[in-house]
Amino acid sequence: MLLALLAACLGGAPDAVLARGWAVGLHHLTLYDPLDQQPMQAIVFYPASLAAGETALGLYRVAATRDAPIAMGRFPLILLSHGNSGSPLAHHDLATALARQGFVVLAVVHPGDNDQDQSRQGSLSNLYGRPLQLSAAIDAAAADPLLAASLDSARVGVIGYSAGGESALILAGAQPRLQHLRDYCLQVPDDADACATRGELRSDREDLQASADRRVAALLLLAPLGLLFDQQELAQVRVPVLLYSGDHDQVLALQRNAGALRRSLPLTPEYRLLPGAGHFVFMAPCTVEMAQLLPYLCEDAEGVDRAAIHHALSLDAARFFTENLGTAGEDGR
């Protein structure tokens, strides 16, 4: 069904959007966390001039070659923000698909909120720090010797999954209101994910506030966390949004998150609701080893084809970001 919708959007076969394709390079970037100036990591996926290759990174097999020469051109930038306790590698297939189409995808590892370290979860420093880390990553990429000459960071896209969707919205101008979370947890106290601390965030950094980045020009939100926003808090998000959710999301209540964002964003988003899909369907299809170790992340409901969903998502994302950021060799202005 989603492939048919894409065909209508593209005026023909959906694979037409992938007619051009580069190989993909993989680059590890170290920058400094603006919260404490400690080193933080990011993974960059970019168009490369070598033949296609593959790199094993832990449980992931990534269709990219480490530090391959970057292709000729000037490429738009897309940030990727992972979910709570997550890893940017969980979205490696989307990142490499976009890199093949002429985008540089910059995927941060959020300090204190990743698969190795959860020390900032449930805190103000995590809520407000994540968007600051994304902005710092843009600056670091623009100064990186491998990327600088080939990067167009004047107009930036952001992909946000789950809590990364919340971070993407803040970066685009949303102003979170903490009372919304408190009110939600009074109404739905048994929501173990959102209300583990009864709707109260740990006040570890009272000096931080929501900071937008004017370079952000488009958002792709995947099963986004939206409890902290209502129409008023979203009024300054004046960029195009492509919004995805599954109608069987077992982590984030659809009507209080993606559904609410669909109704409240000032510019009506493009909306894709995937029948039968759960929260983790937006993570890359699992290897056999990963499926054995982490079945709750890998198993989908009967009739849900994660590989087909990701193929369609990659097509849709390439189309969306091309329309809103431009293509390789264009200045994006």
Sequence and secondary structure as in RCSB ss.txt:
>XXXX:A:sequence
MLLALLAACLGGAPDAVLARGWAVGLHHLTLYDPLDQQPMQAIVFYPASLAAGETALGLYRVAATRDAPIAMGRF
PLILLSHGNSGSPLAHHDLATALARQGFVVLAVVHPGDNDQDQSRQGSLSNLYGRPLQLSAAIDAAAADPLLAAS
LDSARVGVIGYSAGGESALILAGAQPRLQHLRDYCLQVPDDADACATRGELRSDREDLQASADRRVAALLLLAPL
GLLFDQQELAQVRVPVLLYSGDHDQVLALQRNAGALRRSLPLTPEYRLLPGAGHFVFMAPCTVEMAQLLPYLCED
AEGVDRAAIHHALSLDAARFFTENLGTAGEDGR
>XXXX:A:secstr
 HHHHHHHHHTS GGGGGSS  EEEEEEEEEE TTT  EEEEEEEEEESS    EEETTEEESSEET  B SS E
EEEEEE  TTB GGGGHHHHHHHHHTT EEEEE  TTSBSS  TTTTBHHHHHHHHHHHHHHHHHHHH TTTGGG
EEEEEEEEEEETHHHHHHHHHTT    HHHHHHHHHH TT TTT TTTT  B S TT      TTEEEEEEES  
 TT  TTTTTT  S EEEEEETT SSS GGGTHHHHHHH SS  EEEEETT  GGGGS    HHHHHH HHHH  
 TT  HHHHHHHHHHHHHHHHHHHH  TT    
